[in-house]
Amino acid sequence: MPRPPAEIESGQGGSAVLTGLAHVRTNLGADVSTEFIAGAQQALALAHRHHIRLAVLKESSPSCGSSRIYDGQFNGTAVTGSGVTTALLRAHGIQVFSELELAEAEVFLRALDSASH
């Protein structure tokens, strides 16, 4: 059975979820914030373990959105904001791009390569 879609209430963004000011809820109203935070923490642990400095994640996702997320009303309206995982990765210095920003991610990656040589 597929999981119901989830959105961050009021389109507040991942940082608000991480600080407890907002919640991720399914379209049935269930609070799944704990699961989203745990997933974000696992992603951060993997990023640290593998020395990741750049991530390309799925735009509009309540977890991975890098510049927009859905507004929490389950009507398809997107607002400016980032998902829970994106917010946590950025708070720890990892640059996050969406799948729509591959050219920008490549520029950043080349700059990282140049700086390390």
C-alpha positions, 0 to 999 in steps of 0.5 A, spaced: 500 500 500 503 506 498 504 511 503 499 517 503 502 524 500 505 528 506 506 536 506 509 541 511 503 544 514 503 552 512 508 551 508 513 553 513 519 549 511 524 544 514 527 548 519 521 549 522 520 542 522 527 541 525 525 546 531 518 543 532 515 550 530 511 546 524 510 539 522 509 534 516 502 531 516 499 526 511 493 528 507 489 524 512 492 529 518 497 524 521 504 527 524 510 524 520 515 529 523 519 524 527 520 520 521 522 525 516 527 528 522 529 521 522 530 520 515 534 527 515 539 525 520 540 518 517 542 522 510 546 527 514 550 521 517 551 518 511 553 525 508 558 526 514 561 518 513 562 519 506 565 526 506 559 529 501 559 536 500 554 537 495 547 533 494 542 533 488 535 532 491 528 532 489 524 539 488 518 540 492 518 534 496 517 535 504 524 532 505 528 534 499 525 540 496 531 545 495 527 552 494 520 550 494 515 545 497 508 544 497 504 549 502 501 544 506 494 544 503 494 538 499 492 542 493 498 542 489 500 549 490 508 550 491 511 556 496 518 558 497 521 553 502 526 547 503 524 540 506 527 537 512 533 533 509 535 539 505 534 544 511 539 539 516 544 538 510 544 546 509 545 547 516 551 542 516 554 546 510 552 541 505 550 545 498 543 542 496 541 543 489 534 540 485 534 536 479 532 542 476 539 545 477 544 540 475 548 546 471 549 549 477 551 543 481 556 542 476 559 549 477 559 548 484 563 541 484 568 544 479 569 549 484 570 544 489 575 540 485 579 546 483 579 548 491 582 541 492 588 541 487 
